[in-house]
Amino acid sequence: MLFLQYPKCSTCRKAKKWLDEHHVTYEERHISDDNPTYDELKEWYGKSGLPIKKFFNTSGMVYKELQLKDRLPAMSEEEQLKLLATDGMLVKRPLVITDDVVLTGFKEAEWTQKLI
């Protein structure tokens, strides 16, 4: 399992603590130091079944600075994935990837259902 997170993010710290408490084994990756690539994002998006907007950190500063709330609706999925690949701070975190599960953000009930 791959766990993408930003160490200064309180939700990411809470998610990591939850994983450790539930003895879930994971490979940790710093989302801004090692940004997800276009190919990774495309694969994860396809596997997730989620709308692409769920992959954006809509409360982040970069999202707001780029005025993406107004710009995203006019962009194709490919353009949005390419944009996400430019900056890890645009990507919703934490992000969990397994062979058959992709989770964006930390929702304890969902994580319990899908990971335990």
Backbone as CSV, one residue per row, in Angstrom:
resi,resn,N_x,N_y,N_z,CA_x,CA_y,CA_z,C_x,C_y,C_z
1,MET,0.842,-1.176,0.000,0.000,0.000,0.000,0.886,1.239,0.000
2,LEU,0.510,2.197,-0.813,1.223,3.471,-0.895,0.414,4.527,-0.144
3,PHE,1.092,5.265,0.732,0.462,6.309,1.539,1.156,7.626,1.205
4,LEU,0.466,8.473,0.441,1.015,9.781,0.089,0.492,10.798,1.082
5,GLN,1.424,11.557,1.649,1.020,12.509,2.674,1.971,13.703,2.709
6,TYR,1.529,14.729,3.411,2.335,15.920,3.643,2.521,16.008,5.158
7,PRO,3.753,15.868,5.663,3.978,15.762,7.107,3.398,16.897,7.954
8,LYS,3.291,18.100,7.407,2.764,19.222,8.193,1.241,19.251,8.241
9,CYS,0.602,18.384,7.468,-0.861,18.330,7.385,-1.410,17.551,8.583
10,SER,-2.278,18.181,9.372,-2.819,17.522,10.562,-3.674,16.312,10.195
11,THR,-4.410,16.390,9.096,-5.228,15.250,8.675,-4.333,14.082,8.269
12,CYS,-3.213,14.371,7.622,-2.266,13.319,7.236,-1.662,12.658,8.477
13,ARG,-1.337,13.465,9.480,-0.780,12.903,10.720,-1.814,12.010,11.410
14,LYS,-3.057,12.451,11.403,-4.144,11.666,12.000,-4.310,10.342,11.244
15,ALA,-4.249,10.403,9.914,-4.389,9.202,9.083,-3.230,8.238,9.327
16,LYS,-2.022,8.766,9.426,-0.845,7.928,9.670,-0.964,7.240,11.024
17,LYS,-1.413,7.973,12.012,-1.608,7.403,13.346,-2.639,6.273,13.274
18,TRP,-3.711,6.497,12.530,-4.760,5.481,12.375,-4.174,4.220,11.722
19,LEU,-3.400,4.393,10.655,-2.774,3.253,9.980,-1.890,2.468,10.947
20,ASP,-1.075,3.193,11.718,-0.170,2.544,12.664,-0.951,1.805,13.758
21,GLU,-1.998,2.434,14.271,-2.813,1.810,15.327,-3.516,0.553,14.833
22,HIS,-3.815,0.508,13.530,-4.500,-0.652,12.960,-3.530,-1.626,12.272
23,HIS,-2.234,-1.392,12.507,-1.178,-2.280,12.008,-1.271,-2.497,10.494
24,VAL,-1.575,-1.416,9.797,-1.632,-1.468,8.338,-0.230,-1.127,7.812
25,THR,0.321,-2.004,7.009,1.655,-1.804,6.449,1.546,-0.899,5.225
26,TYR,2.448,0.080,5.128,2.400,1.015,4.008,3.786,1.539,3.676
27,GLU,3.905,1.992,2.447,5.096,2.708,1.995,4.712,4.180,2.003
28,GLU,5.485,4.971,2.702,5.175,6.395,2.863,5.872,7.227,1.788
29,ARG,5.156,8.231,1.296,5.736,9.109,0.271,5.294,10.547,0.542
30,HIS,6.257,11.445,0.542,6.020,12.879,0.771,5.450,13.464,-0.523
31,ILE,4.223,13.946,-0.458,3.481,14.332,-1.669,4.066,15.536,-2.404
32,SER,4.759,16.424,-1.689,5.315,17.576,-2.415,6.774,17.352,-2.815
33,ASP,7.511,16.533,-2.068,8.894,16.223,-2.444,8.933,15.229,-3.604
34,ASP,7.941,14.346,-3.645,7.879,13.302,-4.672,6.456,13.309,-5.243
35,ASN,6.179,14.345,-6.020,4.841,14.567,-6.573,4.384,13.399,-7.448
36,PRO,3.114,13.012,-7.344,2.609,11.974,-8.242,2.777,12.402,-9.705
37,THR,3.153,11.468,-10.550,3.340,11.750,-11.965,1.989,11.721,-12.686
38,TYR,1.985,12.217,-13.895,0.777,12.176,-14.729,0.305,10.734,-14.890
39,ASP,1.236,9.822,-15.197,0.861,8.416,-15.406,0.283,7.784,-14.143
40,GLU,0.884,8.093,-13.000,0.350,7.568,-11.734,-1.066,8.102,-11.496
41,LEU,-1.213,9.404,-11.641,-2.521,10.028,-11.400,-3.585,9.477,-12.347
42,LYS,-3.203,9.280,-13.604,-4.146,8.743,-14.578,-4.592,7.332,-14.171
43,GLU,-3.631,6.515,-13.756,-3.947,5.147,-13.323,-4.842,5.171,-12.075
44,TRP,-4.472,5.981,-11.076,-5.226,6.030,-9.826,-6.635,6.570,-10.050
45,TYR,-6.741,7.579,-10.864,-8.051,8.156,-11.179,-8.936,7.104,-11.848
46,GLY,-8.373,6.395,-12.814,-9.133,5.356,-13.507,-9.577,4.238,-12.584
47,LYS,-8.705,3.861,-11.665,-8.989,2.767,-10.736,-9.984,3.184,-9.652
48,SER,-9.994,4.473,-9.312,-10.770,4.937,-8.161,-12.276,4.960,-8.386
49,GLY,-12.696,5.261,-9.615,-14.118,5.456,-9.867,-14.638,6.780,-9.324
50,LEU,-13.737,7.621,-8.840,-14.116,8.920,-8.263,-14.122,10.003,-9.333
51,PRO,-14.907,11.058,-9.111,-14.802,12.210,-10.012,-13.404,12.826,-9.863
52,ILE,-12.889,13.390,-10.930,-11.523,13.925,-10.886,-11.372,15.036,-9.842
53,LYS,-12.437,15.757,-9.578,-12.356,16.847,-8.590,-11.947,16.333,-7.215
54,LYS,-12.240,15.066,-6.916,-11.878,14.487,-5.612,-10.363,14.376,-5.438
55,PHE,-9.613,14.519,-6.527,-8.157,14.446,-6.447,-7.525,15.820,-6.196
56,PHE,-8.327,16.866,-6.220,-7.807,18.216,-5.993,-7.942,18.623,-4.536
57,ASN,-6.904,19.262,-4.012,-6.918,19.818,-2.669,-7.600,21.184,-2.765
58,THR,-8.924,21.164,-2.735,-9.700,22.380,-2.989,-9.570,23.423,-1.882
59,SER,-9.042,23.041,-0.725,-8.867,24.029,0.339,-7.430,24.556,0.393
60,GLY,-6.586,24.095,-0.525,-5.182,24.504,-0.519,-4.941,25.873,-1.123
61,MET,-3.832,26.471,-0.725,-3.475,27.810,-1.214,-3.222,27.823,-2.714
62,VAL,-2.529,26.806,-3.232,-2.196,26.772,-4.659,-3.481,26.700,-5.488
63,TYR,-4.423,25.873,-5.053,-5.718,25.742,-5.730,-6.412,27.108,-5.810
64,LYS,-6.381,27.834,-4.695,-7.037,29.146,-4.642,-6.278,30.186,-5.457
65,GLU,-4.938,30.158,-5.357,-4.123,31.117,-6.111,-4.334,30.974,-7.617
66,LEU,-4.475,29.739,-8.070,-4.667,29.482,-9.502,-6.127,29.629,-9.935
67,GLN,-6.996,29.976,-8.983,-8.430,30.170,-9.243,-9.032,28.967,-9.971
68,LEU,-8.698,27.774,-9.469,-9.112,26.554,-10.153,-10.598,26.266,-10.024
69,LYS,-11.227,26.811,-9.018,-12.676,26.608,-8.885,-13.384,27.056,-10.164
70,ASP,-12.908,28.145,-10.733,-13.517,28.690,-11.952,-12.941,28.058,-13.222
71,ARG,-11.685,27.623,-13.162,-11.006,27.130,-14.369,-11.235,25.645,-14.664
72,LEU,-11.364,24.828,-13.614,-11.449,23.373,-13.826,-12.611,22.935,-14.712
73,PRO,-13.808,23.501,-14.557,-14.923,23.016,-15.386,-14.659,23.101,-16.894
74,ALA,-13.818,24.029,-17.312,-13.542,24.198,-18.737,-12.368,23.325,-19.210
75,MET,-11.712,22.648,-18.275,-10.539,21.842,-18.625,-10.938,20.378,-18.855
76,SER,-10.243,19.720,-19.777,-10.473,18.291,-20.004,-9.874,17.502,-18.834
77,GLU,-10.260,16.226,-18.726,-9.686,15.379,-17.673,-8.177,15.295,-17.835
78,GLU,-7.708,15.159,-19.077,-6.273,15.072,-19.309,-5.560,16.336,-18.850
79,GLU,-6.121,17.497,-19.151,-5.523,18.771,-18.710,-5.493,18.843,-17.177
80,GLN,-6.555,18.379,-16.552,-6.607,18.404,-15.088,-5.563,17.471,-14.483
81,LEU,-5.402,16.282,-15.064,-4.392,15.343,-14.569,-2.983,15.908,-14.754
82,LYS,-2.739,16.530,-15.901,-1.425,17.143,-16.145,-1.162,18.263,-15.139
83,LEU,-2.189,19.048,-14.834,-2.051,20.119,-13.851,-1.744,19.542,-12.472
84,LEU,-2.464,18.507,-12.065,-2.211,17.859,-10.773,-0.764,17.373,-10.671
85,ALA,-0.223,16.896,-11.765,1.142,16.354,-11.771,2.210,17.439,-11.633
86,THR,1.829,18.701,-11.743,2.817,19.784,-11.656,3.157,20.174,-10.224
87,ASP,2.277,19.859,-9.257,2.486,20.338,-7.889,1.741,19.435,-6.907
88,GLY,2.488,18.754,-6.039,1.886,17.865,-5.047,0.917,18.565,-4.120
89,MET,1.083,19.880,-3.963,0.192,20.613,-3.063,-1.200,20.798,-3.679
90,LEU,-1.346,20.500,-4.949,-2.672,20.538,-5.581,-3.464,19.258,-5.324
91,VAL,-2.744,18.201,-4.931,-3.364,16.881,-4.801,-3.968,16.700,-3.420
92,LYS,-5.196,16.209,-3.384,-5.885,15.918,-2.129,-5.075,14.909,-1.335
93,ARG,-4.937,15.161,-0.064,-4.158,14.274,0.779,-4.885,14.023,2.090
94,PRO,-4.558,12.940,2.760,-3.684,11.878,2.308,-4.328,11.087,1.169
95,LEU,-3.491,10.363,0.491,-3.922,9.543,-0.644,-3.403,8.134,-0.392
96,VAL,-4.303,7.154,-0.453,-3.933,5.761,-0.223,-4.203,4.970,-1.500
97,ILE,-3.195,4.205,-1.909,-3.310,3.409,-3.123,-2.973,1.950,-2.785
98,THR,-3.902,1.037,-3.086,-3.618,-0.394,-2.988,-3.868,-0.976,-4.382
99,ASP,-3.778,-2.279,-4.503,-4.024,-2.906,-5.804,-5.424,-2.614,-6.334
100,ASP,-6.391,-2.503,-5.420,-7.771,-2.310,-5.887,-8.529,-1.173,-5.210
101,VAL,-7.838,-0.383,-4.391,-8.504,0.715,-3.682,-7.702,2.003,-3.833
102,VAL,-8.415,3.109,-4.075,-7.815,4.445,-4.069,-8.684,5.304,-3.159
103,LEU,-8.072,5.872,-2.111,-8.807,6.715,-1.172,-8.176,8.103,-1.144
104,THR,-9.018,9.134,-1.266,-8.534,10.514,-1.182,-9.086,11.127,0.099
105,GLY,-8.212,11.780,0.865,-8.640,12.350,2.133,-8.771,11.260,3.178
106,PHE,-8.965,11.661,4.425,-9.091,10.693,5.513,-10.497,10.721,6.081
107,LYS,-11.219,9.641,5.831,-12.535,9.439,6.418,-12.458,8.093,7.121
108,GLU,-12.423,8.118,8.443,-12.150,6.912,9.226,-13.084,5.751,8.880
109,ALA,-14.368,5.999,8.745,-15.316,4.913,8.444,-14.995,4.268,7.094
110,GLU,-14.690,5.101,6.100,-14.363,4.584,4.771,-13.063,3.784,4.801
111,TRP,-12.070,4.302,5.516,-10.782,3.606,5.616,-10.951,2.266,6.328
112,THR,-11.772,2.246,7.388,-12.028,1.000,8.114,-12.668,-0.024,7.193
113,GLN,-13.652,0.416,6.420,-14.365,-0.484,5.517,-13.455,-1.017,4.417
114,LYS,-12.598,-0.165,3.859,-11.822,-0.546,2.687,-10.435,-1.131,2.975
115,LEU,-9.896,-0.854,4.177,-8.516,-1.249,4.440,-8.345,-2.332,5.501
116,ILE,-9.395,-2.568,6.278,-9.248,-3.557,7.371,-10.093,-4.783,7.082
